[in-house]
Amino acid sequence: MVATQQVDNYVYVVGQDSFAVARYDLAGWLNEIDQPDPPIIDCFDAEGAWEMLRHLRTDCFVWQCGACDAWIFTSTRPRIGVLRCSTCGYGGVDFPHADLHVGDRD
């Protein structure tokens, strides 16, 4: 694995040899459910894969996991409850708590 990136409830993983980007469900990535072969986005080289990851996080909010400090991106997901972290599996973003710190709470 070369790189991973979490956007909402999906984890995008860049392959080391092919530079293809696989999209896992968060629960499948954390081995909580059996996930068949993930959908693949073909990229021809490392630069293409990097651009794909950049495109996927365009217009996203960026959050930091409360347990391991990994970056978690959210796009149109409602900021309700907790979004678990794909890196550590037990931490994540507690949106009501996080909104208090960024001043977005109504």
MIDOSE-1310 file (N, C-alpha, C; in nm, 2 decimals, decimal comma, always signed):
residues 106
mvat	+0,08/-0,12/+0,00/+0,00/+0,00/+0,00/+0,09/+0,12/+0,00; +0,06/+0,22/-0,08/+0,14/+0,34/-0,09/+0,08/+0,45/-0,01; -0,06/+0,47/-0,02/-0,12/+0,58/+0,05/-0,27/+0,54/+0,07; -0,32/+0,59/+0,18/-0,47/+0,58/+0,21/-0,52/+0,72/+0,24
qqvd	-0,65/+0,73/+0,21/-0,72/+0,86/+0,24/-0,86/+0,83/+0,27; -0,91/+0,88/+0,38/-1,05/+0,86/+0,42/-1,13/+0,98/+0,38; -1,24/+0,96/+0,31/-1,34/+1,06/+0,27/-1,47/+1,00/+0,31; -1,53/+1,07/+0,41/-1,66/+1,02/+0,47/-1,65/+0,87/+0,51
nyvy	-1,74/+0,79/+0,46/-1,74/+0,65/+0,50/-1,66/+0,56/+0,41; -1,57/+0,62/+0,33/-1,49/+0,54/+0,23/-1,34/+0,56/+0,26; -1,27/+0,46/+0,23/-1,12/+0,46/+0,24/-1,07/+0,43/+0,10; -0,99/+0,52/+0,05/-0,93/+0,51/-0,08/-0,78/+0,47/-0,06
vvgq	-0,74/+0,36/-0,13/-0,61/+0,30/-0,11/-0,54/+0,30/-0,25; -0,42/+0,35/-0,26/-0,34/+0,35/-0,38/-0,25/+0,22/-0,38; -0,26/+0,14/-0,48/-0,17/+0,03/-0,49/-0,03/+0,06/-0,52; +0,06/-0,02/-0,47/+0,21/+0,01/-0,48/+0,26/-0,01/-0,62
dsfa	+0,22/-0,12/-0,69/+0,27/-0,15/-0,82/+0,19/-0,09/-0,93; +0,06/-0,09/-0,92/-0,03/-0,05/-1,03/-0,07/+0,09/-1,02; -0,06/+0,15/-0,91/-0,11/+0,29/-0,88/-0,26/+0,30/-0,90; -0,33/+0,19/-0,90/-0,48/+0,19/-0,91/-0,53/+0,23/-0,77
vary	-0,64/+0,30/-0,77/-0,70/+0,34/-0,64/-0,83/+0,26/-0,61; -0,82/+0,19/-0,50/-0,93/+0,10/-0,46/-1,02/+0,18/-0,36; -1,15/+0,16/-0,37/-1,24/+0,23/-0,27/-1,31/+0,12/-0,18; -1,27/+0,13/-0,05/-1,33/+0,04/+0,05/-1,44/+0,11/+0,13
dlag	-1,54/+0,04/+0,17/-1,63/+0,09/+0,27/-1,55/+0,09/+0,40; -1,58/+0,19/+0,49/-1,50/+0,20/+0,61/-1,52/+0,07/+0,70; -1,64/+0,02/+0,70/-1,66/-0,10/+0,78/-1,58/-0,22/+0,72; -1,57/-0,23/+0,59/-1,49/-0,33/+0,53/-1,34/-0,31/+0,55
wlne	-1,30/-0,19/+0,55/-1,16/-0,16/+0,57/-1,12/-0,20/+0,71; -1,21/-0,18/+0,81/-1,19/-0,21/+0,95/-1,22/-0,36/+0,98; -1,24/-0,44/+0,88/-1,27/-0,58/+0,89/-1,40/-0,61/+0,98; -1,49/-0,52/+0,98/-1,62/-0,54/+1,05/-1,72/-0,62/+0,97
idqp	-1,71/-0,60/+0,84/-1,79/-0,67/+0,74/-1,71/-0,73/+0,63; -1,76/-0,84/+0,57/-1,69/-0,89/+0,45/-1,73/-0,80/+0,33; -1,62/-0,76/+0,27/-1,64/-0,67/+0,15/-1,59/-0,74/+0,03; -1,67/-0,76/-0,08/-1,61/-0,82/-0,20/-1,50/-0,73/-0,25
dppi	-1,44/-0,77/-0,36/-1,34/-0,69/-0,42/-1,39/-0,55/-0,44; -1,31/-0,45/-0,39/-1,35/-0,31/-0,39/-1,35/-0,26/-0,54; -1,43/-0,16/-0,57/-1,42/-0,09/-0,70/-1,28/-0,03/-0,72; -1,23/-0,03/-0,84/-1,10/+0,01/-0,87/-1,11/+0,13/-0,97
idcf	-1,03/+0,23/-0,94/-1,01/+0,35/-1,03/-0,87/+0,34/-1,09; -0,86/+0,31/-1,22/-0,73/+0,29/-1,28/-0,66/+0,43/-1,29; -0,54/+0,43/-1,25/-0,45/+0,55/-1,27/-0,32/+0,49/-1,33; -0,26/+0,57/-1,42/-0,15/+0,52/-1,50/-0,01/+0,53/-1,43
daeg	+0,00/+0,63/-1,33/+0,12/+0,65/-1,27/+0,10/+0,71/-1,13; +0,20/+0,73/-1,06/+0,19/+0,79/-0,92/+0,13/+0,93/-0,93; +0,17/+1,01/-1,02/+0,11/+1,14/-1,04/-0,04/+1,14/-1,06; -0,09/+1,05/-1,14/-0,23/+1,03/-1,17/-0,30/+0,99/-1,04
awem	-0,24/+0,90/-0,96/-0,30/+0,85/-0,84/-0,31/+0,97/-0,74; -0,20/+1,05/-0,73/-0,20/+1,16/-0,64/-0,31/+1,26/-0,68; -0,33/+1,29/-0,81/-0,43/+1,38/-0,86/-0,57/+1,32/-0,83; -0,59/+1,19/-0,83/-0,72/+1,13/-0,80/-0,75/+1,16/-0,65
lrhl	-0,65/+1,13/-0,57/-0,68/+1,16/-0,42/-0,70/+1,30/-0,40; -0,63/+1,39/-0,46/-0,66/+1,54/-0,45/-0,80/+1,57/-0,49; -0,84/+1,52/-0,61/-0,97/+1,54/-0,66/-1,08/+1,49/-0,56; -1,06/+1,38/-0,50/-1,16/+1,32/-0,41/-1,18/+1,41/-0,29
rtdc	-1,08/+1,48/-0,24/-1,09/+1,56/-0,12/-1,12/+1,71/-0,16; -1,14/+1,74/-0,28/-1,18/+1,88/-0,32/-1,31/+1,92/-0,25; -1,32/+2,04/-0,20/-1,43/+2,09/-0,13/-1,47/+2,01/+0,00; -1,38/+1,94/+0,05/-1,40/+1,87/+0,18/-1,36/+1,95/+0,30
fvwq	-1,42/+1,92/+0,41/-1,37/+1,97/+0,54/-1,27/+1,87/+0,58; -1,17/+1,92/+0,65/-1,07/+1,83/+0,70/-1,07/+1,83/+0,86; -1,07/+1,71/+0,92/-1,08/+1,69/+1,06/-0,96/+1,61/+1,10; -0,93/+1,61/+1,23/-0,82/+1,53/+1,29/-0,88/+1,43/+1,38
cgac	-0,84/+1,30/+1,37/-0,89/+1,20/+1,46/-0,85/+1,24/+1,60; -0,94/+1,22/+1,70/-0,92/+1,25/+1,84/-0,83/+1,16/+1,91; -0,80/+1,04/+1,85/-0,71/+0,94/+1,91/-0,57/+0,93/+1,85; -0,56/+0,94/+1,72/-0,43/+0,91/+1,66/-0,38/+1,03/+1,57
dawi	-0,46/+1,14/+1,56/-0,43/+1,26/+1,48/-0,42/+1,24/+1,33; -0,48/+1,13/+1,28/-0,49/+1,11/+1,13/-0,59/+1,21/+1,08; -0,57/+1,24/+0,95/-0,66/+1,33/+0,88/-0,78/+1,26/+0,83; -0,90/+1,32/+0,85/-1,03/+1,26/+0,80/-1,10/+1,37/+0,72
ftst	-1,14/+1,34/+0,60/-1,20/+1,44/+0,51/-1,35/+1,41/+0,50; -1,43/+1,51/+0,50/-1,58/+1,49/+0,49/-1,63/+1,59/+0,38; -1,72/+1,53/+0,30/-1,77/+1,61/+0,19/-1,91/+1,66/+0,22; -2,01/+1,58/+0,18/-2,15/+1,62/+0,21/-2,21/+1,54/+0,32
rpri	-2,13/+1,47/+0,39/-2,19/+1,39/+0,50/-2,24/+1,48/+0,61; -2,36/+1,45/+0,66/-2,41/+1,53/+0,77/-2,32/+1,52/+0,89; -2,29/+1,63/+0,96/-2,20/+1,63/+1,08/-2,28/+1,59/+1,20; -2,32/+1,46/+1,20/-2,40/+1,41/+1,31/-2,33/+1,29/+1,37
gvlr	-2,32/+1,28/+1,50/-2,26/+1,17/+1,57/-2,11/+1,16/+1,55; -2,06/+1,04/+1,54/-1,91/+1,02/+1,53/-1,88/+0,95/+1,40; -1,78/+0,99/+1,33/-1,72/+0,93/+1,21/-1,59/+0,86/+1,26; -1,59/+0,73/+1,25/-1,47/+0,65/+1,30/-1,36/+0,67/+1,21
cstc	-1,24/+0,65/+1,26/-1,11/+0,67/+1,19/-1,07/+0,54/+1,12; -1,03/+0,55/+1,00/-0,98/+0,44/+0,92/-0,84/+0,40/+0,96; -0,76/+0,49/+1,03/-0,62/+0,46/+1,06/-0,61/+0,38/+1,19; -0,68/+0,43/+1,30/-0,67/+0,36/+1,43/-0,79/+0,27/+1,45
gygg	-0,90/+0,30/+1,39/-1,02/+0,21/+1,41/-1,11/+0,24/+1,53; -1,06/+0,30/+1,63/-1,14/+0,33/+1,75/-1,16/+0,48/+1,78; -1,08/+0,56/+1,72/-1,09/+0,71/+1,73/-1,18/+0,76/+1,62; -1,18/+0,89/+1,60/-1,25/+0,95/+1,49/-1,29/+1,09/+1,52
vdfp	-1,40/+1,14/+1,46/-1,44/+1,28/+1,48/-1,58/+1,27/+1,54; -1,58/+1,33/+1,66/-1,71/+1,35/+1,73/-1,76/+1,49/+1,69; -1,85/+1,49/+1,59/-1,89/+1,62/+1,53/-1,95/+1,72/+1,62; -2,04/+1,69/+1,71/-2,09/+1,79/+1,80/-1,98/+1,85/+1,89
hadl	-1,89/+1,77/+1,93/-1,77/+1,82/+2,01/-1,68/+1,91/+1,92; -1,65/+1,86/+1,80/-1,56/+1,93/+1,71/-1,62/+2,06/+1,67; -1,76/+2,07/+1,64/-1,82/+2,19/+1,60/-1,81/+2,30/+1,71; -1,81/+2,26/+1,84/-1,79/+2,36/+1,94/-1,66/+2,42/+1,93
hvgd	-1,55/+2,35/+1,89/-1,42/+2,41/+1,88/-1,39/+2,49/+1,76; -1,47/+2,47/+1,65/-1,45/+2,55/+1,53/-1,55/+2,66/+1,52; -1,65/+2,66/+1,61/-1,74/+2,77/+1,61/-1,85/+2,76/+1,51; -1,88/+2,63/+1,46/-1,99/+2,61/+1,36/-2,12/+2,57/+1,43
rd	-2,13/+2,57/+1,55/-2,25/+2,52/+1,62/-2,35/+2,63/+1,63; -2,47/+2,60/+1,59/-2,58/+2,70/+1,59/-2,64/+2,72/+1,73
